[in-house]
């Protein structure tokens, strides 16, 4: 009897132990499964708030082309902030765009260093003679530079009251090659170019450049510089 009782009792103990182990095993799974998610997910209160984007002056296509609009892109600095309205006495310095434009603009360049004639235009010939500028002979560095031709040509005016013209080859060949003018514009021979001021004013001969990219025709004394020779004295009357 003792052996039978001990067998039944041991079976009950084994069953209870197995039940405890089973219940403990299935009870730990949800806890273990939830642990990684709890580590990865932070509470909403601990999440870092998103930083607001920096506000910049809004510019519409209309504002971008309206110089009277203070939000015009011309009045913004490199950071996109307002730098004034273009009038330093009222609203501070001009924008970076305006400063950059003023640096190379011909009007600003002329006012800064280049000599001007009596009309307020840039005197390019004087700028060359005074070594203010040194133009390159060609964009191709391998091309050989031709020396300037130092030769003056006197062109007699058709009027007895207008000085003759002295054409300086030197300053012209400083800028241009010989084939620019000869023979398409001027025949390289004395007496072969029957020029008139009317034709020059209409864009022929000297008018191909002067009045356009060179000094204007209204500056007569820039070309007509040599006084006409005195007329020969009349022969004495025979008695």
C-alpha positions as CSV (number, residue, x, y, z in Angstrom):
1,X,0.0,0.0,0.0
2,X,2.8,2.3,0.8
3,X,4.4,1.9,-2.5
4,X,1.1,2.6,-4.3
5,X,0.4,5.7,-2.3
6,X,3.9,7.0,-2.8
7,X,3.5,6.4,-6.6
8,X,0.2,8.3,-6.7
9,X,1.6,11.1,-4.6
10,X,4.7,11.5,-6.7
11,X,2.5,11.7,-9.9
12,X,0.5,14.5,-8.3
13,X,3.6,16.4,-7.4
14,X,5.0,16.0,-10.9
15,X,1.7,17.1,-12.4
16,X,1.6,20.3,-10.2
17,X,5.2,21.1,-11.0
18,X,4.6,20.7,-14.8
19,X,1.5,22.9,-14.5
20,X,3.4,25.6,-12.7
21,X,6.1,25.5,-15.4
22,X,3.6,25.6,-18.2
23,X,1.7,28.5,-16.8
24,X,4.8,30.4,-16.1
25,X,6.1,29.8,-19.6
26,X,3.0,31.1,-21.5
27,X,2.7,34.0,-19.0
28,X,6.2,35.4,-19.8
29,X,5.8,35.4,-23.6
30,X,3.6,38.6,-23.8
31,X,6.0,40.4,-21.5
32,X,9.1,39.4,-23.4
33,X,7.4,40.2,-26.8
34,X,6.4,43.6,-25.6
35,X,9.8,44.6,-24.3
36,X,11.5,45.5,-27.6
37,X,8.6,47.6,-28.8
38,X,8.7,49.5,-25.5
39,X,12.4,50.2,-26.0
40,X,12.0,51.4,-29.6
41,X,8.9,53.5,-29.1
42,X,9.2,56.7,-27.1
43,X,6.3,58.4,-25.5
44,X,4.9,61.3,-27.5
45,X,5.9,63.7,-24.7
46,X,9.6,62.8,-25.2
47,X,9.6,63.3,-29.0
48,X,11.7,66.4,-30.2
49,X,9.5,69.1,-31.6
50,X,10.1,70.1,-35.3
51,X,11.9,73.4,-35.8
52,X,9.9,76.0,-37.7
53,X,11.3,76.9,-41.1
54,X,12.9,80.4,-41.3
55,X,10.5,82.9,-42.8
56,X,11.7,84.8,-45.9
57,X,10.1,87.7,-47.6
58,X,7.7,86.4,-50.1
59,X,8.1,87.5,-53.7
60,X,5.6,87.0,-56.4
61,X,6.4,87.3,-60.1
62,X,4.8,90.8,-60.0
63,X,7.0,91.9,-57.1
64,X,10.1,90.5,-58.7
65,X,9.8,92.9,-61.6
66,X,8.5,96.0,-59.8
67,X,11.4,98.2,-58.7
68,X,9.1,100.1,-56.4
69,X,8.2,97.1,-54.3
70,X,10.5,96.9,-51.2
71,X,10.4,93.0,-51.4
72,X,11.9,93.1,-54.9
73,X,14.8,90.6,-55.2
74,X,17.1,93.5,-56.0
75,X,16.7,94.7,-52.4
76,X,17.5,91.4,-50.8
77,X,20.9,90.4,-49.5
78,X,22.6,87.0,-50.0
79,X,20.6,85.6,-47.0
80,X,17.2,86.6,-48.6
81,X,16.7,89.4,-46.1
82,X,15.7,92.9,-46.9
83,X,18.8,95.1,-47.4
84,X,17.0,98.4,-48.2
85,X,15.1,100.0,-51.0
86,X,18.0,101.3,-53.0
87,X,18.4,104.7,-51.2
88,X,21.2,104.4,-48.6
89,X,20.2,107.7,-47.0
90,X,16.7,106.4,-46.1
91,X,16.9,102.6,-45.8
92,X,20.5,101.6,-45.4
93,X,22.9,100.0,-47.9
94,X,21.9,98.7,-51.3
95,X,21.5,95.0,-51.9
96,X,24.3,92.7,-53.0
97,X,22.8,92.6,-56.5
98,X,22.9,96.3,-56.9
99,X,26.5,96.5,-55.6
100,X,27.6,93.8,-58.0
101,X,25.9,95.5,-60.9
102,X,27.4,98.9,-60.1
103,X,30.9,97.4,-60.2
104,X,30.9,96.6,-63.9
105,X,28.2,99.0,-65.3
106,X,29.7,101.3,-68.0
107,X,28.3,104.4,-66.3
108,X,29.9,103.6,-63.0
109,X,33.2,102.6,-64.7
110,X,33.3,105.8,-66.7
111,X,32.7,107.9,-63.6
112,X,35.4,106.0,-61.6
113,X,38.6,105.9,-63.7
114,X,38.1,106.4,-67.5
115,X,38.8,109.9,-68.9
116,X,35.8,111.7,-70.6
117,X,35.6,114.2,-73.4
118,X,33.7,117.5,-73.4
119,X,30.4,115.6,-74.0
120,X,30.9,113.5,-70.9
121,X,31.6,110.4,-73.1
122,X,34.5,108.0,-72.5
123,X,37.6,109.2,-74.4
124,X,38.9,105.8,-75.4
125,X,41.9,107.2,-77.3
126,X,43.0,109.2,-74.2
127,X,42.5,106.1,-72.0
128,X,44.9,104.1,-74.2
129,X,47.5,106.9,-74.4
130,X,47.4,107.4,-70.6
131,X,47.8,103.7,-70.0
132,X,44.5,103.5,-68.2
133,X,43.5,100.4,-70.2
134,X,45.6,97.9,-72.1
135,X,43.3,96.0,-74.6
136,X,44.3,92.6,-75.7
137,X,45.1,92.2,-79.4
138,X,43.1,88.9,-79.7
139,X,41.1,86.4,-77.7
140,X,43.5,83.8,-79.2
141,X,46.7,83.9,-77.3
142,X,48.5,82.0,-80.0
143,X,47.8,84.7,-82.6
144,X,50.7,87.0,-83.3
145,X,50.1,90.7,-82.5
146,X,50.6,93.2,-85.3
147,X,52.3,96.4,-84.2
148,X,50.3,99.6,-84.6
149,X,51.0,101.6,-87.7
150,X,52.2,105.1,-86.9
151,X,51.2,107.1,-90.0
152,X,49.0,110.2,-90.4
153,X,47.0,110.9,-93.5
154,X,45.7,114.4,-94.3
155,X,42.3,114.5,-95.9
156,X,41.5,117.9,-97.4
157,X,38.1,119.3,-96.7
158,X,36.0,120.6,-99.6
159,X,35.2,123.8,-97.8
160,X,37.6,126.8,-97.6
161,X,36.4,127.5,-94.1
162,X,36.8,124.0,-92.5
163,X,40.1,122.7,-91.3
164,X,41.5,119.6,-93.0
165,X,41.3,116.2,-91.4
166,X,44.3,114.4,-89.9
167,X,43.5,110.7,-89.8
168,X,45.8,108.9,-87.3
169,X,46.5,105.3,-88.2
170,X,48.2,104.7,-84.9
171,X,45.2,104.8,-82.6
172,X,43.0,103.0,-85.2
173,X,45.4,100.1,-85.7
174,X,45.8,99.9,-82.0
175,X,42.2,98.6,-81.9
176,X,41.6,97.2,-85.4
177,X,43.4,95.2,-88.1
178,X,44.1,96.7,-91.5
179,X,41.6,94.4,-93.2
180,X,38.8,95.7,-91.1
181,X,38.8,98.9,-93.1
182,X,40.7,98.1,-96.3
183,X,39.5,97.7,-98.9
184,X,35.8,97.3,-98.0
185,X,35.4,100.7,-96.4
186,X,38.3,102.7,-97.7
187,X,40.4,102.2,-100.8
188,X,44.0,102.3,-99.7
189,X,45.0,104.9,-102.3
190,X,45.1,108.7,-102.3
191,X,42.2,110.4,-104.0
192,X,40.1,107.1,-104.3
193,X,37.7,107.9,-101.5
194,X,35.4,110.8,-102.4
195,X,33.9,111.2,-98.9
196,X,31.2,113.7,-97.9
197,X,29.8,114.5,-94.4
198,X,26.4,113.5,-95.7
199,X,27.6,110.0,-96.5
200,X,29.5,109.8,-93.2
201,X,26.4,110.8,-91.3
202,X,24.4,108.1,-93.1
203,X,26.8,105.4,-91.9
204,X,29.4,105.3,-94.6
205,X,33.2,105.7,-94.4
206,X,34.0,107.1,-90.9
207,X,30.3,106.8,-90.0
208,X,30.7,103.0,-89.8
209,X,32.0,103.6,-86.2
210,X,31.8,107.2,-85.3
211,X,28.4,108.2,-83.9
212,X,27.9,104.5,-82.9
213,X,30.8,103.0,-80.9
214,X,33.3,105.9,-81.3
215,X,32.9,109.5,-80.5
216,X,30.1,111.4,-82.3
217,X,30.3,113.4,-85.5
218,X,29.2,116.5,-83.6
219,X,32.7,116.8,-82.1
220,X,34.2,118.3,-85.3
221,X,37.5,119.4,-83.8
222,X,38.5,115.9,-83.0
223,X,39.1,115.2,-86.7
224,X,39.3,118.6,-88.4
225,X,42.6,119.8,-86.7
226,X,44.9,121.0,-89.5
227,X,44.3,124.6,-90.7
228,X,44.0,125.0,-94.4
229,X,47.0,126.4,-96.2
230,X,46.8,130.1,-97.0
231,X,45.6,130.9,-100.5
232,X,48.3,131.9,-102.8
233,X,48.7,135.7,-103.1
234,X,47.2,137.0,-106.4
235,X,49.7,138.0,-109.0
236,X,50.2,141.7,-109.2
237,X,48.2,143.5,-111.9
238,X,50.1,144.4,-115.0
239,X,50.5,148.1,-115.6
